[in-house]
């Protein structure tokens, strides 16, 4: 009679290769009133300690857009209330705040996407290089102020054709593929994607990883040579490794283009932003450098939000 034997245990040989997990990204530490560190703990004060700060850009900042007393309503409900702030090349501006506070509405107003909603109305002004954007043809404005959305949305075509689409759309005559290749490769390089796709630019875009698809969308936006790049929670659908790649890219791109990013992730805002605007119930509660807003906010609502008391 054969005895029941336990299942054999497979052991890794000494030659086996074990893939290491990616290093953890430490959450910013919040410091309470006694100086003791807590991580997103109740009762913590608002100072972020140890979060990675971007190095200062090596080029002077350039004023690109100015938002002045901007209010936006949907029918009779105010979504944005008398907001004023600058948008500068050489800096990353992060807009933070709880859901429904108006930050995405504000972002979409910068290239006139808000007006596509029939019930929307707007007062105040937004200028691009000193010109009121309401006087510009919307398509021309959106080439200069481009947006990348929360979910990657590459076109169902090749990597090459995704980027070339913008270039062909701008050309008076349909350019030949060979003539577009340098511009396509430049846009892919600026988005940090060229090295990964250079061997096969005809690869279907929809077969790229999520992080690669998002960088392809950034490359497509950059192909238009914009002055301003708008990012609406560009990492919310990505894994931590892809998120880190996008964040590093954002910090590098700020010297070439003004960047506005909407994010719910306070650690991300602390890592990538030079200036931060905290919005609540449509109001711009506080606008300051990232170090000041996270380290010593002036408004109690800001202190409460960055300490995790609400939101």
Secondary structure as GFF3:
##gff-version 3
##sequence-region A 1 311
A	DSSP	beta_strand	29	31	.	.	.	ID=ss1
A	DSSP	beta_strand	37	38	.	.	.	ID=ss2
A	DSSP	beta_strand	47	49	.	.	.	ID=ss3
A	DSSP	beta_strand	62	74	.	.	.	ID=ss4
A	DSSP	beta_strand	77	89	.	.	.	ID=ss5
A	DSSP	beta_strand	92	96	.	.	.	ID=ss6
A	DSSP	alpha_helix	103	109	.	.	.	ID=ss7
A	DSSP	three_ten_helix	114	116	.	.	.	ID=ss8
A	DSSP	beta_strand	120	128	.	.	.	ID=ss9
A	DSSP	beta_strand	131	132	.	.	.	ID=ss10
A	DSSP	three_ten_helix	133	135	.	.	.	ID=ss11
A	DSSP	alpha_helix	138	144	.	.	.	ID=ss12
A	DSSP	beta_strand	145	148	.	.	.	ID=ss13
A	DSSP	alpha_helix	159	170	.	.	.	ID=ss14
A	DSSP	alpha_helix	177	190	.	.	.	ID=ss15
A	DSSP	alpha_helix	194	197	.	.	.	ID=ss16
A	DSSP	three_ten_helix	205	207	.	.	.	ID=ss17
A	DSSP	alpha_helix	210	222	.	.	.	ID=ss18
A	DSSP	beta_strand	228	232	.	.	.	ID=ss19
A	DSSP	alpha_helix	240	253	.	.	.	ID=ss20
A	DSSP	beta_strand	258	262	.	.	.	ID=ss21
A	DSSP	alpha_helix	266	272	.	.	.	ID=ss22
A	DSSP	beta_strand	275	280	.	.	.	ID=ss23
A	DSSP	beta_strand	283	289	.	.	.	ID=ss24
A	DSSP	alpha_helix	290	295	.	.	.	ID=ss25
A	DSSP	alpha_helix	300	306	.	.	.	ID=ss26
###
